[in-house]
Protein backbone atom coordinates (compact mmCIF):
# COMPACT_ATOMS: atom_id res chain seq x y z
CA UNK A 1 0.00 0.00 0.00
CA UNK A 2 1.49 3.36 -1.03
CA UNK A 3 1.76 5.95 1.75
CA UNK A 4 0.10 9.25 0.90
CA UNK A 5 1.69 11.69 3.35
CA UNK A 6 0.36 13.54 6.36
CA UNK A 7 -1.80 16.08 4.54
CA UNK A 8 -5.51 15.83 5.25
CA UNK A 9 -8.03 17.18 2.78
CA UNK A 10 -9.09 20.65 3.82
CA UNK A 11 -5.93 21.01 5.92
CA UNK A 12 -5.81 24.79 5.65
CA UNK A 13 -6.92 27.60 7.89
CA UNK A 14 -7.69 31.30 7.50
CA UNK A 15 -3.97 32.09 7.51
CA UNK A 16 -3.17 29.60 4.76
CA UNK A 17 -1.50 26.20 4.71
CA UNK A 18 0.14 24.59 7.70
CA UNK A 19 3.62 24.75 6.21
CA UNK A 20 5.36 23.57 9.38
CA UNK A 21 3.42 20.32 9.13
CA UNK A 22 4.05 20.02 5.39
CA UNK A 23 7.79 20.43 5.92
CA UNK A 24 7.81 17.31 8.07
CA UNK A 25 6.80 15.28 5.02
CA UNK A 26 10.05 16.24 3.24
CA UNK A 27 13.15 14.38 4.46
CA UNK A 28 15.47 16.96 2.87
CA UNK A 29 14.02 19.61 5.19
CA UNK A 30 13.93 17.61 8.42
CA UNK A 31 17.60 17.32 9.26
CA UNK A 32 19.10 20.64 8.14
CA UNK A 33 18.28 24.27 8.82
CA UNK A 34 18.08 25.30 5.18
CA UNK A 35 15.64 27.21 2.99
CA UNK A 36 15.06 25.65 -0.43
CA UNK A 37 14.01 28.27 -3.00
CA UNK A 38 14.88 26.50 -6.25
CA UNK A 39 11.61 24.69 -6.91
CA UNK A 40 11.23 26.19 -10.39
CA UNK A 41 14.22 24.02 -11.30
CA UNK A 42 13.21 20.94 -9.33
CA UNK A 43 11.05 20.42 -6.29
CA UNK A 44 11.85 18.39 -3.24
CA UNK A 45 10.03 15.07 -2.78
CA UNK A 46 7.74 14.12 0.11
CA UNK A 47 8.15 10.83 1.90
CA UNK A 48 5.09 9.35 0.21
CA UNK A 49 6.71 9.75 -3.23
CA UNK A 50 9.96 8.22 -2.00
CA UNK A 51 7.98 5.35 -0.49
CA UNK A 52 6.08 4.74 -3.73
CA UNK A 53 9.32 4.52 -5.73
CA UNK A 54 10.97 2.29 -3.12
CA UNK A 55 7.91 0.06 -2.91
CA UNK A 56 8.02 -0.59 -6.66
CA UNK A 57 11.67 -1.64 -6.61
CA UNK A 58 11.25 -3.69 -3.44
CA UNK A 59 7.90 -5.43 -3.98
CA UNK A 60 7.04 -5.64 -7.69
CA UNK A 61 9.96 -4.58 -9.96
CA UNK A 62 8.50 -6.07 -13.13
CA UNK A 63 7.39 -4.82 -16.57
CA UNK A 64 3.96 -3.38 -17.12
CA UNK A 65 1.76 -4.09 -20.13
CA UNK A 66 3.58 -7.25 -21.19
CA UNK A 67 3.52 -10.21 -18.79
CA UNK A 68 0.36 -11.37 -17.05
CA UNK A 69 1.80 -12.63 -13.76
CA UNK A 70 0.87 -10.94 -10.49
CA UNK A 71 3.85 -8.58 -10.28
CA UNK A 72 3.44 -7.36 -13.85
CA UNK A 73 -0.28 -6.95 -13.32
CA UNK A 74 0.37 -4.79 -10.27
CA UNK A 75 2.70 -2.56 -12.31
CA UNK A 76 0.06 -2.17 -15.01
CA UNK A 77 -2.63 -1.32 -12.46
CA UNK A 78 -0.44 1.32 -10.79
CA UNK A 79 0.54 2.79 -14.17
CA UNK A 80 -3.11 3.06 -15.13
CA UNK A 81 -3.85 4.65 -11.79
CA UNK A 82 -1.16 7.31 -12.31
CA UNK A 83 -2.43 8.03 -15.83
CA UNK A 84 -5.97 8.45 -14.52
CA UNK A 85 -4.72 10.67 -11.70
CA UNK A 86 -2.90 12.92 -14.18
CA UNK A 87 -5.97 13.15 -16.40
CA UNK A 88 -8.09 14.18 -13.42
CA UNK A 89 -5.42 16.66 -12.26
CA UNK A 90 -5.41 18.37 -15.68
CA UNK A 91 -9.16 18.19 -16.28
CA UNK A 92 -8.76 15.79 -19.21
CA UNK A 93 -11.84 13.79 -20.14
CA UNK A 94 -9.98 10.54 -20.86
CA UNK A 95 -6.81 9.02 -19.42
CA UNK A 96 -5.91 7.83 -22.92
CA UNK A 97 -5.12 11.46 -23.77
CA UNK A 98 -2.19 11.38 -21.32
CA UNK A 99 1.20 10.36 -22.76
CA UNK A 100 4.13 9.72 -20.44
CA UNK A 101 7.48 11.06 -21.63
CA UNK A 102 10.75 11.63 -19.78
CA UNK A 103 10.23 15.41 -19.31
CA UNK A 104 8.49 18.49 -20.66
CA UNK A 105 11.28 18.97 -23.20
CA UNK A 106 10.56 15.61 -24.80
CA UNK A 107 6.84 16.38 -24.80
CA UNK A 108 7.39 19.61 -26.72
CA UNK A 109 9.75 17.90 -29.15
CA UNK A 110 7.19 15.16 -29.70
CA UNK A 111 4.82 17.80 -31.07
CA UNK A 112 7.51 19.75 -32.93
CA UNK A 113 8.90 16.68 -34.68
CA UNK A 114 5.61 14.80 -34.90
CA UNK A 115 3.45 17.23 -36.85
CA UNK A 116 3.61 17.14 -40.65
CA UNK A 117 4.97 20.55 -41.58
CA UNK A 118 4.96 22.28 -44.93
CA UNK A 119 7.47 24.90 -45.99
CA UNK A 120 6.06 28.30 -45.08
CA UNK A 121 4.07 27.10 -42.08
CA UNK A 122 4.35 29.50 -39.15
CA UNK A 123 4.81 28.84 -35.44
CA UNK A 124 3.98 31.65 -33.01
CA UNK A 125 5.80 31.94 -29.67
CA UNK A 126 6.67 34.73 -27.22
CA UNK A 127 9.98 36.46 -26.55
CA UNK A 128 10.55 34.76 -23.17
CA UNK A 129 10.32 31.06 -23.95
CA UNK A 130 12.48 28.43 -22.27
CA UNK A 131 15.03 26.89 -24.65
CA UNK A 132 12.87 23.75 -24.68
CA UNK A 133 10.20 25.79 -26.48
CA UNK A 134 12.72 27.73 -28.55
CA UNK A 135 15.45 25.41 -29.83
CA UNK A 136 13.07 22.94 -31.60
CA UNK A 137 11.54 25.76 -33.63
CA UNK A 138 14.94 27.20 -34.56
CA UNK A 139 15.94 23.73 -35.75
CA UNK A 140 12.83 23.44 -37.92
CA UNK A 141 13.30 26.92 -39.40
CA UNK A 142 16.84 25.96 -40.41
CA UNK A 143 16.00 22.51 -41.77
CA UNK A 144 12.53 22.61 -43.33
CA UNK A 145 11.81 26.31 -43.84
CA UNK A 146 9.38 26.73 -40.97
CA UNK A 147 8.74 30.40 -40.16
CA UNK A 148 8.31 31.93 -36.75
CA UNK A 149 6.47 34.88 -35.26
CA UNK A 150 7.70 36.02 -31.85
CA UNK A 151 5.14 38.01 -29.88
CA UNK A 152 6.85 40.67 -27.73
CA UNK A 153 5.87 40.91 -24.08
CA UNK A 154 5.38 44.19 -22.28
CA UNK A 155 7.29 45.61 -19.31
CA UNK A 156 8.25 42.94 -16.83
CA UNK A 157 7.43 40.19 -19.31
CA UNK A 158 3.65 40.69 -19.03
CA UNK A 159 1.81 39.05 -21.94
CA UNK A 160 0.14 41.48 -24.36
CA UNK A 161 -3.06 39.90 -25.67
CA UNK A 162 -3.59 42.68 -28.23
CA UNK A 163 -0.05 42.27 -29.60
CA UNK A 164 -0.69 38.53 -29.85
CA UNK A 165 -3.91 38.99 -31.79
CA UNK A 166 -2.38 41.63 -34.06
CA UNK A 167 0.56 39.33 -34.86
CA UNK A 168 -1.58 36.57 -36.35
CA UNK A 169 -1.28 35.72 -40.00
CA UNK A 170 -3.05 33.13 -42.09
CA UNK A 171 -0.04 30.80 -42.25
CA UNK A 172 0.13 30.27 -38.47
CA UNK A 173 -0.17 26.51 -37.96
CA UNK A 174 0.70 26.31 -34.27
CA UNK A 175 0.88 28.62 -31.26
CA UNK A 176 3.44 27.36 -28.74
CA UNK A 177 3.82 29.32 -25.50
CA UNK A 178 4.80 28.94 -21.87
CA UNK A 179 1.79 29.02 -19.59
CA UNK A 180 3.96 30.65 -16.89
CA UNK A 181 7.45 32.05 -17.50
CA UNK A 182 10.28 30.48 -15.53
CA UNK A 183 12.04 33.87 -15.49
CA UNK A 184 9.40 36.51 -14.82
CA UNK A 185 6.69 34.33 -13.26
CA UNK A 186 4.08 35.93 -15.53
CA UNK A 187 1.19 33.81 -16.79
CA UNK A 188 -0.60 34.03 -20.13
CA UNK A 189 -4.43 33.98 -20.31
CA UNK A 190 -4.53 30.47 -21.76
CA UNK A 191 -8.24 30.30 -22.56
CA UNK A 192 -8.12 33.55 -24.56
CA UNK A 193 -4.90 32.50 -26.29
CA UNK A 194 -6.53 29.23 -27.36
CA UNK A 195 -9.75 30.89 -28.52
CA UNK A 196 -7.92 33.40 -30.72
CA UNK A 197 -5.70 30.68 -32.21
CA UNK A 198 -8.66 28.43 -32.98
CA UNK A 199 -10.49 31.34 -34.58
CA UNK A 200 -7.56 31.54 -36.99
CA UNK A 201 -7.46 27.78 -37.57
CA UNK A 202 -4.24 27.23 -35.56
CA UNK A 203 -3.47 24.58 -32.96
CA UNK A 204 -2.06 25.42 -29.52
CA UNK A 205 0.75 23.77 -27.54
CA UNK A 206 1.25 25.06 -23.99
CA UNK A 207 4.44 24.55 -22.00
CA UNK A 208 2.95 24.04 -18.54
CA UNK A 209 6.14 23.15 -16.67
CA UNK A 210 5.96 26.24 -14.43
CA UNK A 211 2.17 26.48 -14.23
CA UNK A 212 0.70 23.04 -13.58
CA UNK A 213 2.52 22.62 -10.23
CA UNK A 214 1.26 25.96 -8.93
CA UNK A 215 -2.30 26.61 -10.09
CA UNK A 216 -5.45 24.83 -11.28
CA UNK A 217 -5.31 23.74 -14.92
CA UNK A 218 -8.30 22.54 -16.94
CA UNK A 219 -7.32 21.46 -20.42
CA UNK A 220 -10.87 20.56 -21.38
CA UNK A 221 -12.39 23.92 -20.44
CA UNK A 222 -9.64 25.89 -22.16
CA UNK A 223 -9.79 23.73 -25.28
CA UNK A 224 -5.99 23.55 -25.60
CA UNK A 225 -4.74 21.03 -28.17
CA UNK A 226 -1.51 20.02 -26.40
CA UNK A 227 -0.28 20.63 -22.85
CA UNK A 228 3.21 19.60 -21.68
CA UNK A 229 4.67 19.38 -18.18
CA UNK A 230 7.41 17.78 -16.06
CA UNK A 231 6.82 15.66 -12.97
CA UNK A 232 10.04 16.74 -11.25
CA UNK A 233 8.69 20.27 -10.82
CA UNK A 234 5.62 19.01 -8.94
CA UNK A 235 7.04 16.72 -6.24
CA UNK A 236 7.44 13.74 -8.58
CA UNK A 237 10.56 11.74 -9.47
CA UNK A 238 12.86 12.96 -12.21
CA UNK A 239 12.65 11.68 -15.79
CA UNK A 240 8.84 11.75 -15.96
CA UNK A 241 7.03 14.14 -18.26
CA UNK A 242 3.55 14.37 -19.68
CA UNK A 243 2.01 15.39 -22.97
CA UNK A 244 -1.74 15.85 -22.99
CA UNK A 245 -3.42 15.95 -26.38
CA UNK A 246 -6.96 15.90 -27.64
CA UNK A 247 -8.03 12.90 -29.69
CA UNK A 248 -7.75 14.87 -32.93
CA UNK A 249 -4.40 16.38 -32.02
CA UNK A 250 -2.79 13.08 -31.08
CA UNK A 251 -4.11 11.51 -34.26
CA UNK A 252 -2.16 14.13 -36.23
CA UNK A 253 1.17 13.25 -34.57
CA UNK A 254 3.82 10.80 -35.70
CA UNK A 255 5.72 9.05 -32.87
CA UNK A 256 9.29 10.13 -32.18
CA UNK A 257 10.34 6.49 -31.77
CA UNK A 258 9.00 3.09 -32.76
CA UNK A 259 9.52 -0.28 -31.13
CA UNK A 260 8.26 -2.30 -28.21
CA UNK A 261 4.96 -1.09 -26.85
CA UNK A 262 4.10 1.09 -29.87
CA UNK A 263 3.02 -1.73 -32.17
CA UNK A 264 -0.44 -3.23 -32.40
CA UNK A 265 0.51 -5.79 -35.04
CA UNK A 266 3.53 -6.25 -37.30
CA UNK A 267 4.67 -8.53 -40.09
CA UNK A 268 7.82 -8.37 -42.23
CA UNK A 269 6.40 -5.71 -44.53
CA UNK A 270 4.05 -3.64 -42.41
CA UNK A 271 3.78 -2.21 -38.89
CA UNK A 272 0.36 -1.26 -37.55
CA UNK A 273 0.72 1.12 -34.65
CA UNK A 274 -1.12 0.78 -31.37
CA UNK A 275 -3.58 3.53 -30.47
CA UNK A 276 -2.64 6.47 -28.25
CA UNK A 277 -1.10 6.64 -25.74
CA UNK A 278 0.84 3.39 -26.35
CA UNK A 279 2.03 4.41 -29.83
CA UNK A 280 3.99 7.30 -28.27
CA UNK A 281 5.54 5.37 -25.37
CA UNK A 282 8.24 3.25 -26.98
CA UNK A 283 10.22 0.74 -24.94
CA UNK A 284 10.07 0.04 -21.23
CA UNK A 285 8.64 2.89 -19.19
CA UNK A 286 10.04 4.60 -16.11
CA UNK A 287 7.66 2.55 -13.99
CA UNK A 288 8.89 3.70 -10.60
CA UNK A 289 8.88 7.34 -11.71
CA UNK A 290 5.37 7.21 -13.12
CA UNK A 291 4.06 5.44 -10.01
CA UNK A 292 5.83 8.02 -7.84
CA UNK A 293 4.24 10.78 -9.90
CA UNK A 294 0.84 9.33 -9.05
CA UNK A 295 1.70 9.64 -5.35
CA UNK A 296 2.79 13.26 -5.92
CA UNK A 297 -0.52 14.06 -7.60
CA UNK A 298 -2.40 12.60 -4.65
CA UNK A 299 -0.40 14.78 -2.30
CA UNK A 300 -0.98 17.99 -4.27
CA UNK A 301 -4.66 17.26 -4.81
CA UNK A 302 -5.24 16.86 -1.08
CA UNK A 303 -3.76 20.30 -0.46
CA UNK A 304 -5.70 21.82 -3.36
CA UNK A 305 -4.24 23.78 -6.26
CA UNK A 306 -6.26 26.90 -5.40
CA UNK A 307 -4.74 26.83 -1.93
CA UNK A 308 -1.25 26.45 -3.38
CA UNK A 309 -1.75 29.39 -5.73
CA UNK A 310 -3.04 31.65 -2.96
CA UNK A 311 -0.21 30.61 -0.66
CA UNK A 312 2.47 31.46 -3.20
CA UNK A 313 0.96 34.85 -4.02
CA UNK A 314 0.95 35.56 -0.29
CA UNK A 315 4.68 34.82 -0.17
CA UNK A 316 5.31 37.12 -3.13
CA UNK A 317 3.54 39.94 -1.30
CA UNK A 318 5.74 39.37 1.76
CA UNK A 319 8.81 39.77 -0.44
CA UNK A 320 7.40 42.87 -2.13
CA UNK A 321 6.76 44.60 1.19
CA UNK A 322 10.47 44.44 2.06
CA UNK A 323 12.03 45.29 -1.31
CA UNK A 324 12.60 48.94 -0.38
CA UNK A 325 15.04 47.77 2.29
CA UNK A 326 17.44 46.41 -0.35
CA UNK A 327 19.15 49.36 -1.99
CA UNK A 328 19.49 49.14 -5.77
CA UNK A 329 17.67 45.82 -6.25
CA UNK A 330 16.20 45.49 -9.74
CA UNK A 331 13.44 43.06 -10.58
CA UNK A 332 13.44 40.89 -13.69
CA UNK A 333 9.69 40.62 -13.95
CA UNK A 334 6.65 42.66 -12.97
CA UNK A 335 6.46 44.92 -9.93
CA UNK A 336 3.03 43.54 -9.06
CA UNK A 337 3.60 40.52 -6.77
CA UNK A 338 0.26 39.01 -7.81
CA UNK A 339 1.58 38.78 -11.39
CA UNK A 340 4.66 36.73 -10.49
CA UNK A 341 3.24 33.31 -9.56
CA UNK A 342 5.98 31.45 -7.62
CA UNK A 343 9.00 33.13 -9.23
CA UNK A 344 10.94 36.12 -7.86
CA UNK A 345 13.82 37.15 -10.17
CA UNK A 346 16.18 40.05 -9.49
CA UNK A 347 19.71 41.45 -9.57
CA UNK A 348 21.83 43.38 -7.09
CA UNK A 349 24.00 46.27 -8.35
CA UNK A 350 27.60 45.41 -9.14
CA UNK A 351 27.26 41.70 -8.37
CA UNK A 352 26.94 38.73 -10.70
CA UNK A 353 23.99 36.45 -10.14
CA UNK A 354 26.20 33.45 -9.34
CA UNK A 355 28.06 35.47 -6.70
CA UNK A 356 24.78 36.41 -5.00
CA UNK A 357 23.55 32.82 -5.04
CA UNK A 358 26.74 31.47 -3.52
CA UNK A 359 26.86 34.15 -0.83
CA UNK A 360 23.31 33.66 0.44
CA UNK A 361 23.95 29.92 0.51
CA UNK A 362 27.10 30.35 2.59
CA UNK A 363 25.70 33.09 4.84
CA UNK A 364 22.18 31.82 5.48
CA UNK A 365 21.77 28.36 3.90
CA UNK A 366 19.24 29.83 1.46
CA UNK A 367 19.32 27.89 -1.81
CA UNK A 368 18.43 29.88 -4.93
CA UNK A 369 19.29 29.70 -8.62
CA UNK A 370 21.37 32.03 -10.78
CA UNK A 371 22.14 32.50 -14.48
CA UNK A 372 19.93 32.75 -17.56
CA UNK A 373 17.60 29.90 -16.60
CA UNK A 374 17.59 28.36 -20.10
CA UNK A 375 15.93 31.48 -21.51
CA UNK A 376 18.96 33.05 -23.17
CA UNK A 377 17.22 35.10 -25.92
CA UNK A 378 15.13 36.99 -23.34
CA UNK A 379 18.24 38.14 -21.47
CA UNK A 380 20.36 38.86 -24.57
CA UNK A 381 17.60 40.97 -26.14
CA UNK A 382 17.41 43.12 -23.00
CA UNK A 383 21.11 43.37 -22.33
CA UNK A 384 20.84 41.55 -18.99
CA UNK A 385 23.58 39.15 -17.94
CA UNK A 386 21.31 36.70 -16.16
CA UNK A 387 19.59 37.09 -12.80
CA UNK A 388 19.05 35.55 -9.40
CA UNK A 389 15.83 33.56 -9.01
CA UNK A 390 14.09 32.53 -5.82
CA UNK A 391 11.17 30.20 -6.46
CA UNK A 392 8.72 29.06 -3.81
CA UNK A 393 6.53 26.04 -3.22
CA UNK A 394 4.30 24.42 -0.62
CA UNK A 395 7.12 23.87 1.89
CA UNK A 396 8.07 27.58 2.05
CA UNK A 397 6.61 30.04 4.54
CA UNK A 398 6.88 33.71 5.49
CA UNK A 399 9.90 33.03 7.70
CA UNK A 400 11.71 31.70 4.63
CA UNK A 401 10.94 34.93 2.77
CA UNK A 402 12.30 37.04 5.62
CA UNK A 403 15.41 34.89 5.80
CA UNK A 404 16.02 35.45 2.09
CA UNK A 405 15.58 39.21 2.40
CA UNK A 406 17.79 39.39 5.49
CA UNK A 407 20.53 37.52 3.63
CA UNK A 408 20.21 39.82 0.62
CA UNK A 409 20.40 42.86 2.90
CA UNK A 410 23.64 41.56 4.37
CA UNK A 411 25.08 40.90 0.91
CA UNK A 412 23.96 44.30 -0.34
CA UNK A 413 25.36 46.26 2.62
CA UNK A 414 28.62 44.32 2.61
CA UNK A 415 29.43 44.18 -1.09
CA UNK A 416 27.23 46.54 -3.14
CA UNK A 417 28.50 49.73 -1.53
N, C-alpha and C positions, 0 to 999 in steps of 0.2 A: 504494500500500500504506500503510495507516494505521499510524503508529508507536505502540507500546504502552508506552513508558516503560522505565525501567531496572530495575524490580522483577522479580526472579526468584521463581518459585513456591518457597515454603519459605524465603524470605529473612529468617528470623528466627533469633535465638539465644536462649540461656537468659535473657538480660537483656531480651529484647523485640525490637522492630523496630529496624532500622538507620535511625534518623531522619535522621542526617546525610546519608546517601545519598538518602533520600526527598526531603529538602529541595532537592537539586540538580535534581530534576525539576520544580520550581516556579519559573518565571522571576521571580515577584514576590518571592521570598525570596533570590535569588542576588545581587542587586546592592546591597541595603540591609541594614543591621544592625537589623532590626525583628523584633518578636514579634507574630504575628497570632493573636489570641485572640477572634475574632468569627465563628467558623465556624458557630455556630448560626443566624446571620443568612444568611451566604453563605460557602461555602468558596472557597479559591483553586483555580486550575486547573493541572494538570500539563501539561507540554509536549505530551504525546501527545493530549490533548483539544484543545488549541490547533491542533495539526497536523491533526487530523481535521476541524475546522471550516474551516480554511484550505484544506485539500485539496478539500473540497466546492466552495467558491466558486471555486477556481482551475481544477479539472480537470473537474468535471461539474455545473455549477450549473443543473440542469434540474428539471422536475417529476417526482415519483414517482407511479406508479399511473395515469397517463394516456397519455402517448406510449409508443411501443414502440421508439424508436431507442436507440442504445447508451448515451447519457448518461442518459436517463430510466430505462433498465433498471438501470443501476448505482445510481441513487438508490433505486429500489424494492428492490433486493437489500440495500443497506446499511440501509434502513429496517426491512426484515424481520429483518435480523441484530440490530439494536438491540432490536426487540420481543422476539425470542427470548432475547436476553441478559437483558432485564429479567424475563421470565418465569422463567428459570432462577435469577436472583438472588433472586427472591421465593418460589421454590418452587411457582410456578403450574404446573399440568399442561399448559396450552395457551397458546401465545402470543396466540391470539385473545381471551383474557381480559384482555389489556393494552390500555388505551386511553391514547393520548397527549393530554395537555391542555397548557395553558401554565404551570400551577403547581398546587400542592396545593390552593390556594383554589378554583380552578375545578373541580377534581375533587370537592371536598366540595359545592360548589354544584350540580354535575351531579346528585348524588344527592338533595340537598335539594329541588331544583326538578323533578327528573325522576320522583320517586315520586308515585303518585296518592294524595293524602292525603284523609282524611275528617275533618270537624270532630269534635274530641274525641280524635283520635289523639294519642299521647304520644311525645315524644322524650326519652331519658334521656342526660344528659351529666354532667360533673363540674364542680366549682367553679373549676377552673384552666385552662379551655380557652382556646386562642388565639382571637382575634376571628374568624378564618376558620371556626372551628367553634362560634361563638357567634352572630355577627350573622345568618347565614342562618336560624337557628331563631327568633330574635327577630322577624325579618321575617315568618316564617310564622305565629307566634302572633298577630301584629297583623293579618294580612291574611286568614287562613283559619281561625283559631280553633284552631290546633295548640296542644297543651299541652306543658309541659316539666317534667321532674323533674331537679333538680340534686343529684347525690350529693356530700355534703361529704367532703373529704379530711381526714386526720388531721394531727397536728403535722408541720410541714415539707413538707406537700403529699403525704404518703404515702397511697396509695390504700387504702381500707378495703373489703375484699371483702365483709365482713358487712353493712356499711351499704349497699353496692350491692345485695346480694341482698334485704335488708329493704325497700328502696325500690321494688321492682318492683310493678307493678300490671297488671291484665289488659289495659289499653288501650295499654301500651307497644308501639309499632310498630317503633321503631328505637332502638338504643343507638349513640351517636356520641361517641367519646372519643379523646383524644390517647394514643398508645402511650407516648410519653415527653414530659413537660412541657418546654417551652422556657424555663420560669422556674426550676423547682425541680430539674429533671433526673430526677425520679422516673418510674418505669416501671410501668404496670399489668400484671397477669398476664393477658395477652391470651387465652390458651387458656381459662382459667377464666371470664373475662368472656364469651367467646363461648358457652361451654357453658351458662352460667346463662341468657343471653338466649335461646338456642335452646330451652331447656327451657320457657320462657315464650312461645314462638312469635314472638319478636322477631328482627329482622335486626340486624346489627352493621356499622357503618362505623368504621374506625380511621384516625385522622390519624397517619400514620407519618412525618411530615416530620422529626422529631427522633430517630426510632428507626432507620429503615432505613439511614441512613448509618453507624451506629455499632454495630450488633449483627446477628446472624443473624436473618432473618425467614423463616418458612415459612407462607405463607397457606393451603396445602393442609392441613397438619397441624393448624393451629389451627381451620380451618373457618370463618374470617371471611368475611363476605359481600362487603364492600367494603374496600379498603385504598388510601389516598391518600398520595402523596409528591411532593416537588419535587426535580428534578435538580440545581438550583443549590446544594443543601445537601450534595451528595455528589460534588463535583468536576466536575459537568457544567455545560454552558452555561446561562445564564438563559433563562427563558421556555419551560421544558420541565417538565411535570408528568406524573404517571401516576395513573390510576385502575384498580386491579385489581377485577374482579368475577367471581363465579361465573357459570356459564351462566344459572342461574335468576334471579340478581339482576340481571344486565344485561338480561334479557328483560323485567323489570318496569319498566325505566327508559324515560322519554321523552327524546329528545335535547334539549339546550339550544338548538341551532341546526340549521337544515336548509339544504341547498344542495349545491354541488358536493362530490362524494365520498360523500355520505350516501345517495344515491339508487341503488337497483338498477334501477328502471324507472319512467318517468313519462309520462303523457299529459296532456291539458288538464284532465282532471277528477280524476285520481287519481295519487298518488305512492306508490310501493312502496319502502320503505326497504331499504337494503343491510343485511346482517347485521352484528353486532358484529365487530370494533371500528369498521368504516368508518362506521356510522350515527351514531357519536358524534364523528367527526373532520371537521367541516365545513370546506370551503375548503382552500386550500393549507396544507400543514404547515410547521412550523419544521424543514425538512430538515436544515440544518446542525446545529441544536441537538440533534435526536434522534440524529443520527449521532455527534456529540460525546459524547452521553450513553452511547452504546454503548462508546466508548473509555474513558469513566470507569468503567463497570461492569467492563470488562476489568482495569483498573488495581486496583480495589478487590478484585476476586475473586482476583487473584494474591497480594495481601497476606493475604487471609483475614479474614472478618468476626469470627471468634472472636479472632484476634490483635489486631484493632483494638479490640474491646471490652476485652480484658485490658489493653492498653496505656493506654487512657484511664482505667480504674479505677486503674491504677498512678499516673498523674499526679494523680488526685484525692487519693490517699493522701499524695503528696508535699506537696500544698497543706495537707492537714489537719494534718500533722505540724508545720507552722510557724505555724498560726493563733494560738497563744498568744502569739506575738511581737507581734501587732498588737493594741494595746490598744483595747477597745471594739468590735471588729468584730462584726457580727451577720449571721448567715447567713439567707438567704431560701431555705429548703430544708432537707433533713435534715442532721443532724450526721454521720451515717454516710457516709463517702466512697464506699462501695460502692453506695449507693443513689442516687447523683447522676449516673450516666452521664457525659456529657461537659460538663455544665453546672455552673458554680460561681457562685452569685449571692449578693450580700452588700451591706452598707452600712457606711459609716464614720460615727462619731458627729459630728453637727454639719455634715456636708458633703452637698451634693446629689450625686446619682449622676452628673450631667453634669459637675460640677466635678471629681470623682475621675477620670472617664474622660479628660478633657482634660489633667489634670495628669500622669497616668502616661504619656500619649502624649508630652507635651512633655519630661518628665524622663528617660524610659527607652525611648521608641519602642515601647511596649507598647500594642497596639490592642485595646480592649475596648468593649463596648456599654453603654449606660446608658438609663434610662427605664423604661417599663412593658411593653415587649416585646410589644405587641399583646395583652396579657392584662389589660386594665384592671379588669374586675370582681374578679379575684383580689386586686389591690392595694387597691382601694377598700374591699372588704369587710373587710380587715384593717388599714385605716388606715395603709398604707405608701405613701409617695410615690415609688414606683419603686425601682429597685436597680441596682447595677453587676453586669454579667454577663461573666465570662470563660469562653469555651467553646473546648474543645480539639479537635484532630483529628490525623491521622496525621503531620503535619509539625511537631508540637510535641514537645518533650522535657523532661526534668527541669530542664535549665538554664533553659528558658523559664519554668517554674513558679517557680524561685528568683528570676528577674529580676522577675516580677510581684510576688512577696511583698516583695522588696527595695524596689521602687518604692512599694508601699503603705505600707511602714514609714516611708519618707521622707515621704510625704504625711501620714501619721498623726502623726508626731513634729513636723512643721513646722506643721500647720494644726489638728489636732484638739485640741491642748492649749490 
